[in-house]
Amino acid sequence: MLGFITGLLLGGTLGAAVMALCNAAKSADEEMETKIK
């Protein structure tokens, strides 16, 4: 049970970090596209 809770916390934290990275990459990609045009 403790491992499950630890995994849930770690997974949630990692998931949030990955989502933040994806959002940052997306906005940077959009900025690059506007600069090229």
PDB file of N, CA, C, O and CB in Angstrom:
ATOM      1  N   MET A   1       0.845  -1.212   0.000  1.00  0.00           N
ATOM      2  CA  MET A   1       0.000   0.000   0.000  1.00  0.00           C
ATOM      3  C   MET A   1       0.874   1.254   0.000  1.00  0.00           C
ATOM      4  O   MET A   1       0.588   2.216  -0.713  1.00  0.00           O
ATOM      5  CB  MET A   1      -0.953   0.010   1.234  1.00  0.00           C
ATOM      6  N   LEU A   2       1.936   1.238   0.800  1.00  0.00           N
ATOM      7  CA  LEU A   2       2.834   2.394   0.883  1.00  0.00           C
ATOM      8  C   LEU A   2       3.515   2.634  -0.468  1.00  0.00           C
ATOM      9  O   LEU A   2       3.668   3.774  -0.905  1.00  0.00           O
ATOM     10  CB  LEU A   2       3.897   2.182   1.993  1.00  0.00           C
ATOM     11  N   GLY A   3       3.920   1.539  -1.119  1.00  0.00           N
ATOM     12  CA  GLY A   3       4.540   1.657  -2.439  1.00  0.00           C
ATOM     13  C   GLY A   3       3.588   2.259  -3.448  1.00  0.00           C
ATOM     14  O   GLY A   3       3.993   3.053  -4.298  1.00  0.00           O
ATOM     15  N   PHE A   4       2.315   1.881  -3.357  1.00  0.00           N
ATOM     16  CA  PHE A   4       1.293   2.416  -4.265  1.00  0.00           C
ATOM     17  C   PHE A   4       1.154   3.927  -4.098  1.00  0.00           C
ATOM     18  O   PHE A   4       1.091   4.671  -5.077  1.00  0.00           O
ATOM     19  CB  PHE A   4      -0.063   1.729  -4.014  1.00  0.00           C
ATOM     20  N   ILE A   5       1.106   4.367  -2.840  1.00  0.00           N
ATOM     21  CA  ILE A   5       0.969   5.807  -2.549  1.00  0.00           C
ATOM     22  C   ILE A   5       2.215   6.558  -3.032  1.00  0.00           C
ATOM     23  O   ILE A   5       2.112   7.632  -3.624  1.00  0.00           O
ATOM     24  CB  ILE A   5       0.749   6.046  -1.018  1.00  0.00           C
ATOM     25  N   THR A   6       3.395   5.976  -2.770  1.00  0.00           N
ATOM     26  CA  THR A   6       4.646   6.603  -3.215  1.00  0.00           C
ATOM     27  C   THR A   6       4.672   6.709  -4.732  1.00  0.00           C
ATOM     28  O   THR A   6       5.045   7.746  -5.281  1.00  0.00           O
ATOM     29  CB  THR A   6       5.869   5.802  -2.715  1.00  0.00           C
ATOM     30  N   GLY A   7       4.277   5.639  -5.407  1.00  0.00           N
ATOM     31  CA  GLY A   7       4.229   5.635  -6.867  1.00  0.00           C
ATOM     32  C   GLY A   7       3.254   6.661  -7.399  1.00  0.00           C
ATOM     33  O   GLY A   7       3.518   7.326  -8.401  1.00  0.00           O
ATOM     34  N   LEU A   8       2.120   6.786  -6.718  1.00  0.00           N
ATOM     35  CA  LEU A   8       1.101   7.761  -7.124  1.00  0.00           C
ATOM     36  C   LEU A   8       1.662   9.181  -7.032  1.00  0.00           C
ATOM     37  O   LEU A   8       1.492   9.988  -7.947  1.00  0.00           O
ATOM     38  CB  LEU A   8      -0.169   7.626  -6.242  1.00  0.00           C
ATOM     39  N   LEU A   9       2.334   9.474  -5.909  1.00  0.00           N
ATOM     40  CA  LEU A   9       2.916  10.812  -5.714  1.00  0.00           C
ATOM     41  C   LEU A   9       4.017  11.083  -6.736  1.00  0.00           C
ATOM     42  O   LEU A   9       4.054  12.148  -7.351  1.00  0.00           O
ATOM     43  CB  LEU A   9       3.479  10.955  -4.284  1.00  0.00           C
ATOM     44  N   LEU A  10       4.914  10.109  -6.912  1.00  0.00           N
ATOM     45  CA  LEU A  10       6.015  10.272  -7.873  1.00  0.00           C
ATOM     46  C   LEU A  10       5.471  10.395  -9.293  1.00  0.00           C
ATOM     47  O   LEU A  10       5.920  11.242 -10.065  1.00  0.00           O
ATOM     48  CB  LEU A  10       7.000   9.084  -7.782  1.00  0.00           C
ATOM     49  N   GLY A  11       4.511   9.552  -9.630  1.00  0.00           N
ATOM     50  CA  GLY A  11       3.913   9.583 -10.962  1.00  0.00           C
ATOM     51  C   GLY A  11       3.217  10.904 -11.236  1.00  0.00           C
ATOM     52  O   GLY A  11       3.335  11.462 -12.327  1.00  0.00           O
ATOM     53  N   GLY A  12       2.501  11.396 -10.256  1.00  0.00           N
ATOM     54  CA  GLY A  12       1.796  12.667 -10.416  1.00  0.00           C
ATOM     55  C   GLY A  12       2.764  13.819 -10.596  1.00  0.00           C
ATOM     56  O   GLY A  12       2.549  14.702 -11.425  1.00  0.00           O
ATOM     57  N   THR A  13       3.839  13.802  -9.807  1.00  0.00           N
ATOM     58  CA  THR A  13       4.851  14.861  -9.909  1.00  0.00           C
ATOM     59  C   THR A  13       5.541  14.806 -11.262  1.00  0.00           C
ATOM     60  O   THR A  13       5.725  15.832 -11.917  1.00  0.00           O
ATOM     61  CB  THR A  13       5.890  14.736  -8.775  1.00  0.00           C
ATOM     62  N   LEU A  14       5.928  13.589 -11.683  1.00  0.00           N
ATOM     63  CA  LEU A  14       6.590  13.420 -12.981  1.00  0.00           C
ATOM     64  C   LEU A  14       5.651  13.807 -14.114  1.00  0.00           C
ATOM     65  O   LEU A  14       6.062  14.459 -15.074  1.00  0.00           O
ATOM     66  CB  LEU A  14       7.068  11.968 -13.162  1.00  0.00           C
ATOM     67  N   GLY A  15       4.398  13.406 -13.999  1.00  0.00           N
ATOM     68  CA  GLY A  15       3.407  13.743 -15.023  1.00  0.00           C
ATOM     69  C   GLY A  15       3.244  15.243 -15.168  1.00  0.00           C
ATOM     70  O   GLY A  15       3.171  15.762 -16.282  1.00  0.00           O
ATOM     71  N   ALA A  16       3.189  15.937 -14.047  1.00  0.00           N
ATOM     72  CA  ALA A  16       3.045  17.401 -14.071  1.00  0.00           C
ATOM     73  C   ALA A  16       4.282  18.037 -14.701  1.00  0.00           C
ATOM     74  O   ALA A  16       4.165  18.986 -15.476  1.00  0.00           O
ATOM     75  CB  ALA A  16       2.823  17.958 -12.634  1.00  0.00           C
ATOM     76  N   ALA A  17       5.460  17.522 -14.374  1.00  0.00           N
ATOM     77  CA  ALA A  17       6.711  18.057 -14.932  1.00  0.00           C
ATOM     78  C   ALA A  17       6.754  17.847 -16.438  1.00  0.00           C
ATOM     79  O   ALA A  17       7.147  18.745 -17.184  1.00  0.00           O
ATOM     80  CB  ALA A  17       7.935  17.389 -14.268  1.00  0.00           C
ATOM     81  N   VAL A  18       6.346  16.653 -16.889  1.00  0.00           N
ATOM     82  CA  VAL A  18       6.328  16.350 -18.324  1.00  0.00           C
ATOM     83  C   VAL A  18       5.344  17.262 -19.044  1.00  0.00           C
ATOM     84  O   VAL A  18       5.640  17.769 -20.126  1.00  0.00           O
ATOM     85  CB  VAL A  18       5.961  14.870 -18.566  1.00  0.00           C
ATOM     86  N   MET A  19       4.174  17.473 -18.444  1.00  0.00           N
ATOM     87  CA  MET A  19       3.171  18.360 -19.043  1.00  0.00           C
ATOM     88  C   MET A  19       3.710  19.783 -19.155  1.00  0.00           C
ATOM     89  O   MET A  19       3.500  20.452 -20.167  1.00  0.00           O
ATOM     90  CB  MET A  19       1.871  18.349 -18.213  1.00  0.00           C
ATOM     91  N   ALA A  20       4.405  20.245 -18.116  1.00  0.00           N
ATOM     92  CA  ALA A  20       4.980  21.594 -18.134  1.00  0.00           C
ATOM     93  C   ALA A  20       6.030  21.709 -19.239  1.00  0.00           C
ATOM     94  O   ALA A  20       6.092  22.714 -19.947  1.00  0.00           O
ATOM     95  CB  ALA A  20       5.606  21.940 -16.761  1.00  0.00           C
ATOM     96  N   LEU A  21       6.857  20.660 -19.378  1.00  0.00           N
ATOM     97  CA  LEU A  21       7.879  20.658 -20.431  1.00  0.00           C
ATOM     98  C   LEU A  21       7.234  20.678 -21.809  1.00  0.00           C
ATOM     99  O   LEU A  21       7.680  21.408 -22.694  1.00  0.00           O
ATOM    100  CB  LEU A  21       8.794  19.429 -20.296  1.00  0.00           C
ATOM    101  N   CYS A  22       6.187  19.882 -21.996  1.00  0.00           N
ATOM    102  CA  CYS A  22       5.485  19.844 -23.284  1.00  0.00           C
ATOM    103  C   CYS A  22       4.882  21.206 -23.601  1.00  0.00           C
ATOM    104  O   CYS A  22       4.970  21.666 -24.739  1.00  0.00           O
ATOM    105  CB  CYS A  22       4.385  18.762 -23.274  1.00  0.00           C
ATOM    106  N   ASN A  23       4.278  21.848 -22.628  1.00  0.00           N
ATOM    107  CA  ASN A  23       3.687  23.178 -22.833  1.00  0.00           C
ATOM    108  C   ASN A  23       4.765  24.194 -23.196  1.00  0.00           C
ATOM    109  O   ASN A  23       4.556  25.032 -24.074  1.00  0.00           O
ATOM    110  CB  ASN A  23       2.928  23.637 -21.568  1.00  0.00           C
ATOM    111  N   ALA A  24       5.908  24.128 -22.532  1.00  0.00           N
ATOM    112  CA  ALA A  24       7.012  25.053 -22.816  1.00  0.00           C
ATOM    113  C   ALA A  24       7.540  24.820 -24.228  1.00  0.00           C
ATOM    114  O   ALA A  24       7.807  25.773 -24.960  1.00  0.00           O
ATOM    115  CB  ALA A  24       8.153  24.885 -21.780  1.00  0.00           C
ATOM    116  N   ALA A  25       7.690  23.555 -24.608  1.00  0.00           N
ATOM    117  CA  ALA A  25       8.178  23.222 -25.945  1.00  0.00           C
ATOM    118  C   ALA A  25       7.191  23.690 -27.008  1.00  0.00           C
ATOM    119  O   ALA A  25       7.592  24.177 -28.064  1.00  0.00           O
ATOM    120  CB  ALA A  25       8.419  21.708 -26.070  1.00  0.00           C
ATOM    121  N   LYS A  26       5.905  23.540 -26.727  1.00  0.00           N
ATOM    122  CA  LYS A  26       4.869  23.945 -27.680  1.00  0.00           C
ATOM    123  C   LYS A  26       4.898  25.457 -27.902  1.00  0.00           C
ATOM    124  O   LYS A  26       4.855  25.921 -29.042  1.00  0.00           O
ATOM    125  CB  LYS A  26       3.478  23.508 -27.182  1.00  0.00           C
ATOM    126  N   SER A  27       4.969  26.214 -26.828  1.00  0.00           N
ATOM    127  CA  SER A  27       4.981  27.677 -26.962  1.00  0.00           C
ATOM    128  C   SER A  27       6.271  28.139 -27.644  1.00  0.00           C
ATOM    129  O   SER A  27       6.241  29.079 -28.438  1.00  0.00           O
ATOM    130  CB  SER A  27       4.836  28.353 -25.572  1.00  0.00           C
ATOM    131  N   ALA A  28       7.398  27.496 -27.347  1.00  0.00           N
ATOM    132  CA  ALA A  28       8.669  27.849 -27.988  1.00  0.00           C
ATOM    133  C   ALA A  28       8.596  27.536 -29.478  1.00  0.00           C
ATOM    134  O   ALA A  28       9.097  28.297 -30.306  1.00  0.00           O
ATOM    135  CB  ALA A  28       9.855  27.087 -27.330  1.00  0.00           C
ATOM    136  N   ASP A  29       7.969  26.416 -29.812  1.00  0.00           N
ATOM    137  CA  ASP A  29       7.811  26.016 -31.209  1.00  0.00           C
ATOM    138  C   ASP A  29       6.956  27.033 -31.956  1.00  0.00           C
ATOM    139  O   ASP A  29       7.268  27.400 -33.089  1.00  0.00           O
ATOM    140  CB  ASP A  29       7.183  24.612 -31.306  1.00  0.00           C
ATOM    141  N   GLU A  30       5.889  27.484 -31.329  1.00  0.00           N
ATOM    142  CA  GLU A  30       5.005  28.474 -31.952  1.00  0.00           C
ATOM    143  C   GLU A  30       5.746  29.796 -32.157  1.00  0.00           C
ATOM    144  O   GLU A  30       5.567  30.455 -33.182  1.00  0.00           O
ATOM    145  CB  GLU A  30       3.741  28.697 -31.088  1.00  0.00           C
ATOM    146  N   GLU A  31       6.574  30.184 -31.191  1.00  0.00           N
ATOM    147  CA  GLU A  31       7.359  31.422 -31.304  1.00  0.00           C
ATOM    148  C   GLU A  31       8.336  31.326 -32.471  1.00  0.00           C
ATOM    149  O   GLU A  31       8.496  32.283 -33.229  1.00  0.00           O
ATOM    150  CB  GLU A  31       8.126  31.708 -29.990  1.00  0.00           C
ATOM    151  N   MET A  32       8.983  30.182 -32.617  1.00  0.00           N
ATOM    152  CA  MET A  32       9.933  29.965 -33.711  1.00  0.00           C
ATOM    153  C   MET A  32       9.225  30.087 -35.058  1.00  0.00           C
ATOM    154  O   MET A  32       9.739  30.712 -35.985  1.00  0.00           O
ATOM    155  CB  MET A  32      10.608  28.579 -33.582  1.00  0.00           C
ATOM    156  N   GLU A  33       8.050  29.488 -35.154  1.00  0.00           N
ATOM    157  CA  GLU A  33       7.295  29.524 -36.411  1.00  0.00           C
ATOM    158  C   GLU A  33       6.940  30.955 -36.800  1.00  0.00           C
ATOM    159  O   GLU A  33       7.010  31.310 -37.976  1.00  0.00           O
ATOM    160  CB  GLU A  33       6.017  28.681 -36.293  1.00  0.00           C
ATOM    161  N   THR A  34       6.563  31.771 -35.834  1.00  0.00           N
ATOM    162  CA  THR A  34       6.188  33.156 -36.139  1.00  0.00           C
ATOM    163  C   THR A  34       7.423  33.966 -36.543  1.00  0.00           C
ATOM    164  O   THR A  34       7.316  34.887 -37.353  1.00  0.00           O
ATOM    165  CB  THR A  34       5.489  33.813 -34.920  1.00  0.00           C
ATOM    166  N   LYS A  35       8.589  33.635 -35.990  1.00  0.00           N
ATOM    167  CA  LYS A  35       9.821  34.359 -36.332  1.00  0.00           C
ATOM    168  C   LYS A  35      10.266  34.026 -37.757  1.00  0.00           C
ATOM    169  O   LYS A  35      10.761  34.895 -38.476  1.00  0.00           O
ATOM    170  CB  LYS A  35      10.948  34.016 -35.329  1.00  0.00           C
ATOM    171  N   ILE A  36      10.088  32.761 -38.163  1.00  0.00           N
ATOM    172  CA  ILE A  36      10.498  32.329 -39.502  1.00  0.00           C
ATOM    173  C   ILE A  36       9.651  33.035 -40.563  1.00  0.00           C
ATOM    174  O   ILE A  36      10.165  33.469 -41.594  1.00  0.00           O
ATOM    175  CB  ILE A  36      10.371  30.787 -39.644  1.00  0.00           C
ATOM    176  N   LYS A  37       8.353  33.142 -40.298  1.00  0.00           N
ATOM    177  CA  LYS A  37       7.436  33.765 -41.277  1.00  0.00           C
ATOM    178  C   LYS A  37       7.544  35.256 -41.334  1.00  0.00           C
ATOM    179  O   LYS A  37       6.835  35.897 -42.109  1.00  0.00           O
ATOM    180  CB  LYS A  37       6.027  33.405 -40.965  1.00  0.00           C
TER     181      LYS A  37
END
